[in-house]
């Protein structure tokens, strides 16, 4: 369900409850990943969209949808001796870089001002 390598995490979305996948996305970002990719196919496509929106809007600040890649795969059905097209989707969530904190200027004491 979840893999992490080189600062990119991948979550494969299937039939499990929505919050399991949301937790996997949160875990990916907390582990230091800059991007988390949700991959789904077939009936799980809408589930992947829901996971991305719940994670982004309710739990993670500064996370945006980076890329959405759609496509299809041919799957052979050996029993019926034919192929079938199955839709696929990859949603990449990226964490926006935090703004650097500006250090407040230190007030100089009277002694420092005279010197």
DSSP file (Angstrom, degrees, kcal/mol; ACC not computed):
  #  RESIDUE AA STRUCTURE BP1 BP2  ACC     N-H-->O    O-->H-N    N-H-->O    O-->H-N    TCO  KAPPA ALPHA  PHI   PSI    X-CA   Y-CA   Z-CA
    1    1 A X              0   0    0      0, 0.0    11,-1.9     0, 0.0     2,-0.4   0.000 360.0 360.0 360.0 -27.4    0.0    0.0    0.0
    2    2 A X  E     +A   11   0A   0      9,-0.2     2,-0.3     2,-0.0     9,-0.2  -0.990 360.0 174.1-146.2 129.3    2.9    2.4    0.7
    3    3 A X  E     -A   10   0A   0      7,-2.3     7,-2.7    -2,-0.4     2,-0.4  -0.984   9.6-163.9-132.9 148.4    6.4    2.8   -0.5
    4    4 A X  E     +A    9   0A   0     -2,-0.3     2,-0.3     5,-0.2     5,-0.2  -0.984  20.4 151.4-134.2 122.5    9.0    5.5    0.2
    5    5 A X  E >   -A    8   0A   0      3,-2.1     3,-1.6    -2,-0.4    -2,-0.0  -0.958  65.7  -7.7-152.2 134.7   12.2    6.0   -1.8
    6    6 A X  T 3  S-     0   0    0     -2,-0.3     3,-0.1     1,-0.3    -1,-0.1   0.877 124.8 -54.2  50.4  49.2   14.3    9.1   -2.5
    7    7 A X  T 3  S+     0   0    0      1,-0.1    27,-2.0    24,-0.1    28,-1.3   0.649 118.1 104.8  64.9  18.0   11.9   11.6   -1.0
    8    8 A X  E <   -Ab   5  35A   0     -3,-1.6    -3,-2.1    25,-0.2     2,-0.3  -0.984  52.5-163.5-129.4 122.0    9.0   10.4   -3.1
    9    9 A X  E     -Ab   4  36A   0     26,-2.5    28,-3.2    -2,-0.4     2,-0.4  -0.787   2.6-156.2-103.5 147.4    6.3    8.3   -1.5
   10   10 A X  E     -Ab   3  37A   0     -7,-2.7    -7,-2.3    -2,-0.3     2,-0.5  -0.990   4.9-168.5-125.5 130.6    3.8    6.2   -3.5
   11   11 A X  E     -Ab   2  38A   0     26,-3.2    28,-2.8    -2,-0.4     2,-0.7  -0.980  12.1-149.5-118.9 122.2    0.4    5.1   -2.1
   12   12 A X  E     - b   0  39A   0    -11,-1.9     2,-0.4    -2,-0.5    28,-0.2  -0.829  17.0-148.3 -93.2 116.5   -1.6    2.5   -4.0
   13   13 A X        +     0   0    0     26,-3.1    28,-0.4    -2,-0.7    31,-0.1  -0.696  35.0 136.1 -92.2 133.3   -5.3    3.1   -3.5
   14   14 A X        -     0   0    0     -2,-0.4    -1,-0.1    26,-0.1    33,-0.1  -0.194  66.2 -40.6-139.7-128.1   -7.7    0.2   -3.5
   15   15 A X  S    S+     0   0    0     -2,-0.1     3,-0.1     2,-0.0    -2,-0.1   0.498  90.9 109.1 -96.7  -6.1  -10.7   -1.1   -1.5
   16   16 A X  S    S-     0   0    0      1,-0.1    -2,-0.1     2,-0.1     5,-0.1  -0.155  83.8 -72.1 -68.1 167.6   -9.6   -0.3    2.0
   17   17 A X    >>  -     0   0    0      1,-0.1     3,-1.2     2,-0.1     4,-0.9  -0.249  44.2-115.0 -61.2 149.6  -11.3    2.5    4.0
   18   18 A X  H >> S+     0   0    0      1,-0.3     4,-1.9     2,-0.2     3,-0.7   0.861 111.5  57.8 -52.6 -45.7  -10.5    6.1    3.0
   19   19 A X  H 3> S+     0   0    0      1,-0.2     4,-2.4     2,-0.2    -1,-0.3   0.751  96.1  64.0 -66.7 -24.4   -8.8    7.0    6.2
   20   20 A X  H <> S+     0   0    0     -3,-1.2     4,-1.5     2,-0.2    -1,-0.2   0.924 108.7  40.9 -61.3 -42.9   -6.2    4.2    5.8
   21   21 A X  H <X S+     0   0    0     -4,-0.9     4,-2.1    -3,-0.7    -2,-0.2   0.855 112.2  54.5 -74.7 -35.8   -4.9    5.9    2.6
   22   22 A X  H  X S+     0   0    0     -4,-1.9     4,-2.4     1,-0.2    -2,-0.2   0.919 108.6  50.1 -62.1 -42.4   -5.1    9.4    4.1
   23   23 A X  H  X S+     0   0    0     -4,-2.4     4,-2.6     1,-0.2    -1,-0.2   0.876 108.0  53.1 -63.0 -37.6   -3.0    8.2    7.0
   24   24 A X  H  X S+     0   0    0     -4,-1.5     4,-2.0     2,-0.2    -1,-0.2   0.882 109.3  49.1 -65.5 -37.8   -0.5    6.7    4.5
   25   25 A X  H  X S+     0   0    0     -4,-2.1     4,-2.1     2,-0.2    -2,-0.2   0.932 112.3  47.5 -65.2 -46.0   -0.3   10.1    2.7
   26   26 A X  H  X S+     0   0    0     -4,-2.4     4,-2.5     1,-0.2    -2,-0.2   0.909 111.3  51.4 -61.6 -42.7    0.3   11.9    6.0
   27   27 A X  H  X S+     0   0    0     -4,-2.6     4,-1.6     1,-0.2    -1,-0.2   0.884 107.1  54.4 -62.2 -39.4    2.9    9.3    7.0
   28   28 A X  H  <>S+     0   0    0     -4,-2.0     5,-2.0     1,-0.2    -1,-0.2   0.927 111.6  42.9 -61.1 -45.9    4.7    9.9    3.7
   29   29 A X  H ><5S+     0   0    0     -4,-2.1     3,-1.4     1,-0.2    -2,-0.2   0.892 113.0  52.3 -68.5 -38.3    5.0   13.6    4.2
   30   30 A X  H 3<5S+     0   0    0     -4,-2.5    -1,-0.2     1,-0.3    -2,-0.2   0.767 102.0  61.1 -68.6 -23.8    6.0   13.2    7.9
   31   31 A X  T 3<5S-     0   0    0     -4,-1.6    -1,-0.3    -5,-0.2    -2,-0.2   0.510 128.7 -95.7 -79.7  -4.1    8.7   10.8    6.8
   32   32 A X  T < 5S+     0   0    0     -3,-1.4    -3,-0.2     1,-0.3     2,-0.1   0.496  71.1 152.4 107.3   4.6   10.3   13.6    4.8
   33   33 A X      < -     0   0    0     -5,-2.0    -1,-0.3     1,-0.2   -25,-0.2  -0.451  34.2-158.6 -69.9 139.0    8.9   13.0    1.3
   34   34 A X  S    S+     0   0    0    -27,-2.0    61,-1.9     1,-0.2     2,-0.3   0.739  81.1  29.2 -85.1 -25.7    8.6   16.1   -0.8
   35   35 A X  E     -bC   8  94A   0    -28,-1.3   -26,-2.5    59,-0.2     2,-0.4  -0.984  62.3-163.6-134.2 144.9    6.0   14.4   -3.0
   36   36 A X  E     -bC   9  93A   0     57,-2.5    57,-3.3    -2,-0.3     2,-0.5  -0.997  13.0-156.3-126.2 127.1    3.4   11.7   -2.4
   37   37 A X  E     -bC  10  92A   0    -28,-3.2   -26,-3.2    -2,-0.4     2,-0.5  -0.898   1.6-155.1-107.2 127.2    1.9   10.0   -5.5
   38   38 A X  E     -bC  11  91A   0     53,-3.3    53,-2.5    -2,-0.5     2,-0.4  -0.879  13.3-167.7 -97.0 127.0   -1.5    8.3   -5.3
   39   39 A X  E     +bC  12  90A   0    -28,-2.8   -26,-3.1    -2,-0.5     2,-0.3  -0.959  16.2 154.1-119.2 134.2   -2.0    5.5   -7.8
   40   40 A X  E     - C   0  89A   0     49,-2.3    49,-2.5    -2,-0.4     2,-0.3  -0.975  17.5-168.4-150.3 161.1   -5.3    3.9   -8.6
   41   41 A X  E >   - C   0  88A   0    -28,-0.4     3,-1.5    -2,-0.3    47,-0.2  -0.990  53.9  -3.6-149.9 157.4   -7.1    2.1  -11.4
   42   42 A X  G >  S-     0   0    0     45,-2.5     3,-1.4    -2,-0.3    -2,-0.0  -0.400 128.0  -2.9  68.0-132.8  -10.6    1.0  -12.2
   43   43 A X  G 3  S+     0   0    0      1,-0.3     4,-0.4    -2,-0.2     3,-0.4   0.613 124.8  71.0 -70.8 -12.3  -13.3    1.6   -9.6
   44   44 A X  G <> S+     0   0    0     -3,-1.5     4,-2.1     1,-0.2    -1,-0.3   0.457  71.0  92.3 -84.9  -0.1  -10.7    3.0   -7.2
   45   45 A X  H <> S+     0   0    0     -3,-1.4     4,-1.8     1,-0.2    -1,-0.2   0.940  88.5  43.8 -60.5 -48.3  -10.2    6.2   -9.2
   46   46 A X  H  > S+     0   0    0     -3,-0.4     4,-2.2     1,-0.2    -1,-0.2   0.849 110.6  56.7 -66.4 -32.1  -12.9    8.2   -7.3
   47   47 A X  H  > S+     0   0    0     -4,-0.4     4,-2.2     2,-0.2    -1,-0.2   0.893 105.4  51.0 -63.8 -40.2  -11.5    6.8   -4.1
   48   48 A X  H  X S+     0   0    0     -4,-2.1     4,-2.3     2,-0.2    -2,-0.2   0.884 108.9  51.0 -65.4 -39.3   -8.1    8.2   -4.9
   49   49 A X  H  X S+     0   0    0     -4,-1.8     4,-2.3     2,-0.2    -2,-0.2   0.919 110.3  49.7 -63.6 -43.0   -9.5   11.7   -5.6
   50   50 A X  H  X S+     0   0    0     -4,-2.2     4,-2.7     1,-0.2     5,-0.3   0.905 109.6  51.6 -62.0 -41.8  -11.3   11.6   -2.3
   51   51 A X  H  X S+     0   0    0     -4,-2.2     4,-2.5     1,-0.2     5,-0.3   0.930 110.5  48.6 -60.6 -46.2   -8.1   10.6   -0.5
   52   52 A X  H  X S+     0   0    0     -4,-2.3     4,-2.3     1,-0.2     5,-0.2   0.917 114.3  45.2 -62.1 -43.7   -6.2   13.5   -2.1
   53   53 A X  H  X S+     0   0    0     -4,-2.3     4,-2.6     2,-0.2     5,-0.3   0.897 114.1  47.3 -70.3 -40.6   -8.9   16.0   -1.2
   54   54 A X  H  X>S+     0   0    0     -4,-2.7     4,-2.1     2,-0.2     5,-0.8   0.934 115.4  45.7 -66.6 -44.8   -9.4   14.9    2.4
   55   55 A X  I  X>S+     0   0    0     -4,-2.5     5,-2.1    -5,-0.3     4,-0.9   0.922 118.4  42.9 -63.2 -43.4   -5.6   14.8    3.1
   56   56 A X  I  <5S+     0   0    0     -4,-2.3     7,-0.3    -5,-0.3    -2,-0.2   0.911 122.1  34.7 -71.5 -44.0   -5.1   18.2    1.5
   57   57 A X  I  <5S+     0   0    0     -4,-2.6    -3,-0.2    -5,-0.2    -2,-0.2   0.803 128.7  27.2 -87.3 -28.9   -8.0   20.1    2.9
   58   58 A X  I  <5S+     0   0    0     -4,-2.1    -3,-0.2    -5,-0.3    -2,-0.1   0.772 130.0  20.1-104.8 -29.8   -8.4   18.6    6.4
   59   59 A X  I  <<S+     0   0    0     -4,-0.9     2,-0.5    -5,-0.8    -3,-0.2   0.760 108.9  55.9-117.3 -31.2   -5.1   17.4    7.5
   60   60 A X    > < -     0   0    0     -5,-2.1     3,-0.5    -6,-0.2     2,-0.3  -0.924  59.3-155.0-118.5 125.5   -2.1   18.9    5.7
   61   61 A X  T 3  S+     0   0    0     -2,-0.5     3,-0.1     1,-0.2    -4,-0.1  -0.746  80.0  19.2 -92.8 142.7   -1.3   22.5    5.3
   62   62 A X  T 3  S+     0   0    0     -2,-0.3    34,-3.5     1,-0.3     2,-0.5   0.638  88.4 130.6  77.9  14.4    0.7   23.7    2.3
   63   63 A X  E <   -D   95   0A   0     -3,-0.5     2,-0.3    -7,-0.3    -1,-0.3  -0.880  32.3-179.4-103.7 131.7    0.1   20.6    0.2
   64   64 A X  E     -D   94   0A   0     30,-3.0    30,-3.0    -2,-0.5     2,-0.7  -0.869  36.9-100.8-126.2 159.2   -1.1   21.1   -3.3
   65   65 A X  E     -D   93   0A   0     -2,-0.3    28,-0.3    28,-0.2     3,-0.1  -0.717  40.0-179.8 -78.7 118.0   -2.0   18.9   -6.2
   66   66 A X  E     -     0   0A   0     26,-3.6     2,-0.3    -2,-0.7    -1,-0.2   0.970  57.0  -4.0 -83.9 -67.2    1.0   18.9   -8.4
   67   67 A X  E     -D   92   0A   0     25,-0.7    25,-3.0     2,-0.0     2,-0.4  -0.942  50.7-158.2-131.3 150.2    0.3   16.6  -11.4
   68   68 A X  E     -D   91   0A   0     -2,-0.3     2,-0.5    23,-0.2    23,-0.2  -0.987  14.1-172.5-127.7 121.5   -2.6   14.4  -12.5
   69   69 A X  E     -D   90   0A   0     21,-2.9    21,-2.6    -2,-0.4     2,-0.3  -0.959   3.3-174.9-117.5 125.9   -1.8   11.7  -15.0
   70   70 A X  E     +D   89   0A   0     -2,-0.5     2,-0.3    19,-0.2    19,-0.2  -0.877  18.3 129.7-119.2 153.4   -4.5    9.6  -16.5
   71   71 A X  E     -D   88   0A   0     17,-2.1    17,-2.9    -2,-0.3     2,-0.3  -0.922  40.8-107.6-171.3-166.0   -4.3    6.7  -18.8
   72   72 A X  E     -D   87   0A   0     15,-0.3     2,-0.4    -2,-0.3    15,-0.2  -0.989  14.7-151.3-146.1 154.2   -5.5    3.1  -19.5
   73   73 A X  E     -D   86   0A   0     13,-2.7    13,-2.8    -2,-0.3     2,-0.6  -0.942  18.3-128.3-123.7 145.9   -4.0   -0.4  -19.3
   74   74 A X  E     -D   85   0A   0     -2,-0.4     2,-0.5    11,-0.2    11,-0.2  -0.850  25.0-168.8 -93.9 126.1   -5.0   -3.4  -21.3
   75   75 A X  E     -D   84   0A   0      9,-3.4     9,-2.5    -2,-0.6     2,-0.4  -0.960  15.3-136.2-115.9 128.9   -5.6   -6.4  -19.1
   76   76 A X  E     -D   83   0A   0     -2,-0.5     2,-0.8     7,-0.2     7,-0.3  -0.696   6.2-152.1 -87.8 134.5   -6.0   -9.8  -20.7
   77   77 A X  E  >> -D   82   0A   0      5,-3.7     5,-1.7    -2,-0.4     4,-0.9  -0.899   9.3-170.2-104.2 103.7   -8.8  -12.1  -19.4
   78   78 A X  T  45S+     0   0    0     -2,-0.8     3,-0.2     1,-0.2    -1,-0.2   0.843  80.2  58.5 -67.4 -34.9   -7.5  -15.6  -20.0
   79   79 A X  T  45S+     0   0    0      1,-0.2    -1,-0.2     2,-0.1    -2,-0.0   0.887 118.4  30.8 -63.2 -39.1  -10.8  -17.3  -19.2
   80   80 A X  T  45S-     0   0    0     -3,-0.3    -1,-0.2     2,-0.2    -2,-0.2   0.439 105.3-127.8-100.0  -1.3  -12.7  -15.4  -22.0
   81   81 A X  T  <5S+     0   0    0     -4,-0.9     2,-0.3     1,-0.2    -3,-0.2   0.907  71.8  99.2  56.8  48.2   -9.6  -15.1  -24.2
   82   82 A X  E   < - D   0  77A   0     -5,-1.7    -5,-3.7    -7,-0.0     2,-0.3  -0.914  66.7-113.8-149.6 175.0   -9.9  -11.3  -24.7
   83   83 A X  E     - D   0  76A   0     -2,-0.3     2,-0.4    -7,-0.3    -7,-0.2  -0.812  20.2-160.5-116.0 158.9   -8.5   -8.0  -23.4
   84   84 A X  E     - D   0  75A   0     -9,-2.5    -9,-3.4    -2,-0.3     2,-0.4  -0.997  17.5-126.2-139.0 141.5  -10.1   -5.3  -21.4
   85   85 A X  E     - D   0  74A   0     -2,-0.4     2,-0.4   -11,-0.2   -11,-0.2  -0.741  23.3-169.3 -89.0 133.3   -9.1   -1.6  -20.9
   86   86 A X  E     - D   0  73A   0    -13,-2.8   -13,-2.7    -2,-0.4     2,-0.1  -0.989  21.3-124.5-123.3 129.4   -8.9   -0.4  -17.3
   87   87 A X  E     - D   0  72A   0     -2,-0.4   -45,-2.5   -15,-0.2     2,-0.3  -0.420  27.4-164.8 -72.1 145.6   -8.5    3.3  -16.5
   88   88 A X  E     -CD  41  71A   0    -17,-2.9   -17,-2.1   -47,-0.2     2,-0.3  -0.924   6.9-172.3-129.9 155.8   -5.6    4.4  -14.4
   89   89 A X  E     -CD  40  70A   0    -49,-2.5   -49,-2.3    -2,-0.3     2,-0.4  -0.992  10.4-166.3-149.6 140.5   -4.7    7.6  -12.5
   90   90 A X  E     -CD  39  69A   0    -21,-2.6   -21,-2.9    -2,-0.3     2,-0.5  -0.993   8.2-169.5-125.6 123.5   -1.8    9.1  -10.7
   91   91 A X  E     -CD  38  68A   0    -53,-2.5   -53,-3.3    -2,-0.4     2,-0.6  -0.961   8.0-157.1-113.2 121.4   -2.2   12.1   -8.5
   92   92 A X  E     -CD  37  67A   0    -25,-3.0   -26,-3.6    -2,-0.5   -25,-0.7  -0.882   3.8-163.3-103.4 119.8    0.9   13.8   -7.2
   93   93 A X  E     -CD  36  65A   0    -57,-3.3   -57,-2.5    -2,-0.6     2,-0.4  -0.869  10.0-166.9 -99.5 131.4    0.6   15.8   -4.0
   94   94 A X  E     -CD  35  64A   0    -30,-3.0   -30,-3.0    -2,-0.5     2,-0.6  -0.931  18.7-130.6-122.0 144.6    3.5   18.2   -3.4
   95   95 A X  E     - D   0  63A   0    -61,-1.9   -32,-0.2    -2,-0.4     2,-0.1  -0.806  26.7-129.2 -91.3 125.2    4.4   20.2   -0.3
   96   96 A X        -     0   0    0    -34,-3.5     2,-0.2    -2,-0.6   -35,-0.0  -0.482  31.6-102.4 -72.7 146.0    5.0   23.8   -0.9
   97   97 A X        -     0   0    0     -2,-0.1    -1,-0.1     1,-0.1     3,-0.1  -0.484  38.7-115.4 -71.2 132.3    8.3   25.1    0.5
   98   98 A X        -     0   0    0     -2,-0.2     2,-0.2     1,-0.1    -1,-0.1  -0.350  31.8-104.3 -67.2 148.0    7.8   27.1    3.7
   99   99 A X        -     0   0    0      1,-0.1    -1,-0.1    -2,-0.0     2,-0.1  -0.492  42.9-103.6 -69.5 138.5    8.7   30.7    3.6
  100  100 A X        -     0   0    0     -2,-0.2     2,-0.4     1,-0.1    -1,-0.1  -0.375  35.2-116.7 -65.2 141.3   12.0   31.4    5.4
  101  101 A X        -     0   0    0     -3,-0.1     2,-0.5    -2,-0.1    -1,-0.1  -0.628  23.5-137.4 -80.1 133.3   11.6   32.9    8.8
  102  102 A X        -     0   0    0     -2,-0.4     2,-0.3     3,-0.0    -1,-0.0  -0.786  16.1-128.6 -92.5 128.3   13.0   36.4    9.1
  103  103 A X        -     0   0    0     -2,-0.5     2,-0.1     1,-0.1     3,-0.1  -0.583  27.2-115.8 -75.2 134.0   14.9   37.0   12.3
  104  104 A X        -     0   0    0     -2,-0.3     2,-0.1     1,-0.1    -1,-0.1  -0.404  36.0 -99.9 -68.3 146.7   13.8   40.2   14.1
  105  105 A X        -     0   0    0      1,-0.1     2,-0.4    -2,-0.1    -1,-0.1  -0.442  36.5-123.0 -68.4 138.3   16.4   42.9   14.3
  106  106 A X        -     0   0    0     -2,-0.1     2,-0.3    -3,-0.1    -1,-0.1  -0.658  21.9-123.0 -84.4 133.1   18.1   43.0   17.7
  107  107 A X        -     0   0    0     -2,-0.4     2,-0.3     1,-0.1    -1,-0.1  -0.584  25.4-129.4 -75.6 134.1   17.8   46.3   19.5
  108  108 A X        -     0   0    0     -2,-0.3    -1,-0.1     1,-0.1     2,-0.0  -0.607  19.5-123.4 -85.1 144.3   21.2   47.7   20.3
  109  109 A X     >  -     0   0    0     -2,-0.3     4,-1.8     1,-0.1     5,-0.1  -0.283  29.2-101.3 -78.5 169.6   21.9   48.9   23.8
  110  110 A X  H  > S+     0   0    0      1,-0.2     4,-1.7     2,-0.2     5,-0.1   0.871 122.3  54.2 -59.6 -38.8   23.0   52.4   24.7
  111  111 A X  H  > S+     0   0    0      1,-0.2     4,-1.3     2,-0.2    -1,-0.2   0.907 108.3  48.7 -62.9 -42.9   26.6   51.2   25.1
  112  112 A X  H  4 S+     0   0    0      1,-0.2    -1,-0.2     2,-0.2    -2,-0.2   0.852 108.3  54.5 -67.1 -34.3   26.6   49.7   21.6
  113  113 A X  H  < S+     0   0    0     -4,-1.8    -1,-0.2     1,-0.2    -2,-0.2   0.870 107.2  50.5 -68.2 -36.0   25.2   52.9   20.1
  114  114 A X  H  <        0   0    0     -4,-1.7    -1,-0.2     1,-0.2    -2,-0.2   0.812 360.0 360.0 -71.8 -30.2   27.9   55.1   21.6
  115  115 A X     <        0   0    0     -4,-1.3    -1,-0.2    -5,-0.1    -2,-0.2   0.459 360.0 360.0 -82.4 360.0   30.7   52.9   20.3
